[in-house]
Amino acid sequence: MPNPKRFFQARSQSNFASKSFLPTLCVLIAIAGLLLFAVAVSRGRIGGENKCKYGKPLSVSVVWDKSGGSSGTNEKLGLLSDGDQKRHKVMGFVGIQTGFGSVGRRRSLRKTWMPSDHQGLQRLEEATGLAFRFIIGKTSDASKMKELRKEVEEYDDFLMLDIVEEYSKLPYKTLAFFKAAYALYDSEFYVKADDDIYLRPDRLSLLLAKERSHSQTYLGCMKKGPVFTDPKLKWYEPLGSMLGKEYFLHAYGPIYALSADVVASLVALRNDSFRMFSNEDVTIGAWMLAMNVNHEDNRQLCQPECTPTSIAVWDIPKCSGLCNPEKKMLELHQMESCASSPTLPSDDEE
């Protein structure tokens, strides 16, 4: 049986040590608690897992520099996003030009070659090195903006520009797109694509990955054609007298790509130093004509039907895209020759 006297003597001897150690113990417990809290937050265990599951938002709003100055940095562009503003590294950034009247087109795209969920987009980027976002401006119509915000919240696959979405202003939107894309993405190529073409991302990736001796590349399905000076015609060019009877060589508008060096040159110039023609593809072609770029013609970017090598399919020359994109996109995706045919190696790998 323990001696009670010895017990109380030992307890009284350790009493002072216990009292002096108590503050230190409290500090250690507090530090441990803070560390556990930090770990829990970093793992997304506080506030729910779903909120942090996909990291930063894929969609971002961009304020285009309206002063006429260069807007090659995030600071001058004024990014309106809670996400990290560090440039995201990809091989190619594909901006799918869309508008407020193209809800059905976007719906069809998300049911075919473009994934409709975060994980699908991330897997596509990992597999191809290409990032895809819808590119859209703004409108004064409050109801349309409300619907757009709902779509952004649901799919989170937009890059939104602070520029009025208007067909007659497409050259301005295109320039704003390249400047915004350059500020957000560190990419080897920047691709402008329309929302009414059927695309094979795997084959586009192989095309962009090819070795090129010229660092400044303008890649597309090249064409020439008459300049329309009749105001009654769809492709009327008010500045036709400056162009002559025939356009210079330039890429069809549904899809083309500019290398990083080319886009860097566009970003460095003042917004008001560019001459804007009525048609967006002609405007880009004029800028490329004035620069020391290599025009790379690739007919796989303008195929009227799916083939073993087609990259972009649309109804050339009947329409500047698919003639009935919402329906035709779904039909093409059901065809094995469009969606499931093998991806052939690039010329450099053969």
Secondary structure as GFF3:
##gff-version 3
##sequence-region A 1 350
A	DSSP	alpha_helix	4	42	.	.	.	ID=ss1
A	DSSP	alpha_helix	49	52	.	.	.	ID=ss2
A	DSSP	beta_strand	60	62	.	.	.	ID=ss3
A	DSSP	alpha_helix	74	77	.	.	.	ID=ss4
A	DSSP	beta_strand	79	80	.	.	.	ID=ss5
A	DSSP	beta_strand	88	97	.	.	.	ID=ss6
A	DSSP	alpha_helix	103	110	.	.	.	ID=ss7
A	DSSP	alpha_helix	118	128	.	.	.	ID=ss8
A	DSSP	beta_strand	130	138	.	.	.	ID=ss9
A	DSSP	alpha_helix	142	155	.	.	.	ID=ss10
A	DSSP	beta_strand	158	164	.	.	.	ID=ss11
A	DSSP	three_ten_helix	167	169	.	.	.	ID=ss12
A	DSSP	alpha_helix	170	184	.	.	.	ID=ss13
A	DSSP	beta_strand	185	194	.	.	.	ID=ss14
A	DSSP	beta_strand	198	199	.	.	.	ID=ss15
A	DSSP	alpha_helix	201	208	.	.	.	ID=ss16
A	DSSP	beta_strand	217	223	.	.	.	ID=ss17
A	DSSP	three_ten_helix	240	242	.	.	.	ID=ss18
A	DSSP	beta_strand	250	259	.	.	.	ID=ss19
A	DSSP	alpha_helix	260	268	.	.	.	ID=ss20
A	DSSP	three_ten_helix	271	273	.	.	.	ID=ss21
A	DSSP	alpha_helix	280	290	.	.	.	ID=ss22
A	DSSP	beta_strand	294	297	.	.	.	ID=ss23
A	DSSP	three_ten_helix	299	301	.	.	.	ID=ss24
A	DSSP	beta_strand	312	313	.	.	.	ID=ss25
A	DSSP	alpha_helix	325	333	.	.	.	ID=ss26
A	DSSP	alpha_helix	336	339	.	.	.	ID=ss27
A	DSSP	three_ten_helix	347	349	.	.	.	ID=ss28
###
